[in-house]
């Protein structure tokens, strides 16, 4: 099968014929049952590899009574205990800095990145030279599916630091022989300069977060530039659910006149584009031959049937430095069978990854994902582009308040009408009564990274959240 | 000669023996006269290459009556007219986006970076795939001289965006098979996190700007971390003169317990490490076989003798995408002959690049470089680490005011004493009477990039500055 082996061996000079829709036609369009047989073989190899090299896995599996050779079906694989993020943190505290799940010699480590550590000790990612090449090849292949081609200029407008999003987009762009423009983001004044560089260089593609793209359009207009004039053809996003939320996607497509494509799982799982859409396919395809994705019941961690919702569990099939085997992500989505509009036979998350277990708000017994509120608001005329969700408990009942900015274009007299429209639409969508409040345009700071829009005032919530994270 | 050809062809697998002081022993320690003969040959090749491909050079040289074949001596080369930054800007306005000095096919461009454009239209850098490899090889070689070795972890703490500093350090670190930790800088809260990651991962080396390193040490202490506890062995800097200013260098070395090494020319000249110190050699060696550096009279643009001060003129000997041939930098320094303490036979800028023609302040007829003030202050007890230089003209005479922060450790009663010490020391160093004023600790914002410390209030100055830039 095209370059599919363990450990992966890619030919860095390989390109498909320029007219080909697929980078690896066979791997991408094969019969799913046949692919699953190959995945099973790969899972056993990855497990054996990790078992021999990583005390972390050896001890974890020994305690669970699991041996790699016992995995004879994908159902057997569901017996392998999941890895939690807190286990990774503990392993690194025990064995600094990369944890006892590093499976390569220290001298093979090429790159160090990590989590932001906003909720405690950060986790370091150690990526080997061999893995970096693999990641470039994986991402180039998925970016090819998005419609990117050699020679296209790719503006990467996300911060270059610990965050793997920008680096992963760069690695793919380089392998694809695009012109990479790693502009970054995050420092004062960068957005205005980014807008001018877009106008000057007219890249074919843009990478960032959906909320940043919308903010950047506002900044561009303030600078006298029309975002449609940038001539972007493709905008691909990760870090937030927006690009799979129809209203947000349409708003970005309308603003820039470009095709919006969603992708991305999490930093630990780099090549994180392994869940990624294509030019023809909305939502996220699960490129199962790169990372094996299972949508699972959040209690049993067994796969749910196609058509059902669950939480994603990820397994690397091509990483050799810190392979993740059944990493519990907390990501929430539902999956369906392929093939997709583009002809690829992978399973699909048609609405992308629309939340995390820890993002989910439970209001009067209903589960609410913040992304759903964003989706509704983006369909409402007069919405100014930013909002906050406030959860509080005044008396016995939770209260959900949505504070929305009015658009510059509507007059103050129209605010009550906007308030009613927001209240009705969000209540209908969530199935939970909400209270809407309109605030002035520009009330909330814009972000060049992931938007954080939920304010939970309930004391109780801390307790609930800790329970949910297990 | 070791891998020395036009266009350059490097073996990406090459490493010197681990005990070797030199990456390319012959190129680095050869007789300077013999090296100059080889440089002359290379200059003719580069000129011929650019002449055939770049209308920019062809027309410029035709107007000056210069033909590549006429260059028979290094003195002949001084007749080649210098390129100014404004000519590059004009060429890009005329021929968007990369200018008619791009010497490769558009499809070979791999990376786009550029100037910040704070003073008008920015200039875009187009770097080919071939050049990116060359840059990595050049920088790896110079970083080897700094004492870096495969497997060392390198923390890169400068913003990843247009700025070539961080990217050049990364390219060298990757080629040298170091563990690159491209942390970046510039966004809110990054410095505190950087300090914690330094404590956690204990890299061998640090790259950034000198003023950022001093700021980061302050932040680290606020976070309860001792900078000496990071265990850094090597700190290499560019972007500011500080690392070649003895007092600043000593202050950083004392703070971190690491060796401080200076390097760097300008973004357009990437591989910008071509002026770079080594573990044994202070100041900047001019790695003439990578970039040919001339220290010139700022009027005639002919070389000044060793021992004299002048402005630097740079010529790429290994870049094929946008080769710069006699780029007038405005950088000011003086040069001396080698060999250096490390045995390399290159010419040296013993005090680094201590200013730019456009940074120079003329006060009552004396030329003052802001870096000299920084140098003096760093030797004074009670100095709080940040200052501003204010030039004003109250009556007929220019006035130079140096506002210095007091250290946290000294009491308010000691401020008058500090004021006198500063006034005496700076006056003595500059040969110009200055007025010192002490301000509270923490008055001035710290920077994670290049410090800007001069405030010129004189109306007249705009005129002078424009004349100087010619």
Contacts between the chains, C-beta under 8 A, distances in Angstrom:
chain1	res1	chain2	res2	distance
A	96	B	200	7.1
A	97	B	200	5.8
A	97	B	201	4.8
A	97	B	202	7.8
A	106	B	151	6.9
A	107	B	150	6.9
A	107	B	151	4.6
A	107	B	177	7.7
A	109	B	179	4.9
A	110	B	174	6.8
A	110	B	177	7.5
A	110	B	179	6.6
A	110	B	180	6.6
A	111	B	179	7.2
A	111	B	180	5.5
A	111	B	181	7.6
A	111	B	182	7.5
A	112	B	153	6.7
A	112	B	179	5.7
A	112	B	180	7.0
A	112	B	181	4.0
A	112	B	201	6.5
A	113	B	181	7.8
A	113	B	182	7.8
A	114	B	197	7.2
A	116	B	193	7.5
A	117	B	193	7.0
A	117	B	196	7.6
A	122	B	193	7.9
A	122	B	196	7.7
A	122	B	197	7.4
A	122	B	200	7.6
A	124	B	200	7.3
A	124	B	201	6.6
A	126	B	179	7.8
A	129	B	177	7.4
A	150	B	107	6.9
A	151	B	106	6.9
A	151	B	107	4.6
A	153	B	112	6.7
A	159	B	184	6.8
A	159	B	187	5.9
A	160	B	160	3.4
A	160	B	161	7.5
A	160	B	182	6.5
A	160	B	184	5.2
A	161	B	160	7.5
A	161	B	182	7.4
A	161	B	183	5.8
A	161	B	184	4.1
A	161	B	187	7.3
A	161	B	190	6.8
A	162	B	183	7.0
A	162	B	193	7.9
A	167	B	182	7.6
A	174	B	110	6.8
A	177	B	107	7.7
A	177	B	110	7.5
A	177	B	129	7.4
A	179	B	109	4.9
A	179	B	110	6.6
A	179	B	111	7.2
A	179	B	112	5.7
A	179	B	126	7.8
A	180	B	110	6.6
A	180	B	111	5.5
A	180	B	112	7.0
A	181	B	111	7.6
A	181	B	112	4.0
A	181	B	113	7.8
A	182	B	111	7.5
A	182	B	113	7.8
A	182	B	160	6.5
A	182	B	161	7.4
A	182	B	167	7.7
A	183	B	161	5.8
A	183	B	162	7.0
A	184	B	159	6.8
A	184	B	160	5.2
A	184	B	161	4.1
A	184	B	184	7.5
A	184	B	186	8.0
A	186	B	184	8.0
A	186	B	186	5.8
A	186	B	187	3.4
A	186	B	188	8.0
A	186	B	190	8.0
A	187	B	159	5.9
A	187	B	161	7.3
A	187	B	186	3.4
A	187	B	187	5.9
A	188	B	186	8.0
A	190	B	161	6.8
A	190	B	186	8.0
A	193	B	116	7.5
A	193	B	117	7.0
A	193	B	122	7.9
A	193	B	162	7.9
A	196	B	117	7.6
A	196	B	122	7.7
A	197	B	114	7.2
A	197	B	122	7.4
A	200	B	96	7.0
A	200	B	97	5.7
A	200	B	122	7.6
A	200	B	124	7.3
A	201	B	97	4.8
A	201	B	112	6.5
A	201	B	124	6.6
A	202	B	97	7.8
